[in-house]
């Protein structure tokens, strides 16, 4: 028996193609909607999609709803899905319009609006940073006066760490106000001292059937604003450590408070020097920056397919045993222009041996990416190892010993 799925933005970001594959492999007929021209769809997308509608602007919710409804001409969809943060509310609105099972628009808003999110999590008795929403410079200044420094300024409806800034004092705040002028509404938040980690899940009926924790080294807010840093993310093999368990329990409480349904979630939280677990934010979608492939390497499974099985059939069949810590190191070239040379890579490969699972650095001759716009930067190296300390050493070696030069 097949199931009909409408999937929003099936080719962007590029990893969405893997979710389309997963859906097709568990028996779904996948109908894609996006703003990519049909003739520009990758071959694998053409293979796995049963139909495709190009819309002028995928972010124009009302227009997309009108066009998709006309395109389907009464044909019923069993699921409406997306794994791209900006479209979670659109997907929910389509579900409500057609009476399709899944997360409602109000629930989706709780995963999208950072101020509302924190209100609902705090109402459940869970620790959240003090925060306020602001639409003007004067409101930001007033919130800063109330919350105190250091603090964080970030978009209410942002994703990742884009337009997110740590602010130490009033002078820095004035500089940041100029940098977020294009953001309609921001959240001004207490800065939490401590290590930042993820809590990732696949849920069925709001209950996690797969859980993951990863360390950010350093915090994304630091890595986003300092070009010389090679950001590292490492999944944790051993989830039974006390401080990790506190984060997992916090995460489970957050998902219950926000009314999670089926699908991926990606939460960020802080482990303070006192051992307290503090909520950061959460999305009803998978983490970006290759974190799903990292989870796949951690357990030797295919979570693109298992996510599809969960949202289509309410089942999860993979073995969740964690065999490895999996680390990814994102590289940023020195200089501007095109990659001219790479040093230290051969020695790094030799040191890692079989523990190196991905070498996705930009090749010599390729144009540099804008590191301020994408964590992927100029490529990555990914390793895995059963021992945490060795996984950390190898990831840090990728950060310090491998260098890219542009010119």
Secondary structure, DSSP 8 states (H G I E B T S, - for coil): --EEEEEESSSSSTTHHHHHHHHHHTTEEEEEEESS-GGGS-HHHHHHEEEEEE-S-TT-HHHHHHHHHHHHTT---SEEE--SGGGHHHHHHHHHHHT-SS--HHHHHHHH-HHHHHHHHHHTT--B--EEEESSHHHHHHHHHHH-SSEEEEETT--TTTT-EEE-SHHHHHHHHHHTTT-S-EEEEE---SEEEEEEEEEETTEEEEEEEEEEES-HHHHTT-TT---EEEE-S-TTSHHHHHHHHHHHHHHHHHT--SEEEEEEEEE-TTS-EEEEEEESS--STTHHHHHHHHHT--HHHHHHHHHHHS---S------EEEEEE---BSSSBEEEEESHHHHHHHHGGGEEEE----TT-B---TTT-TTTT-EEEEEESSHHHHHHHHHHHHHH-EEEE-
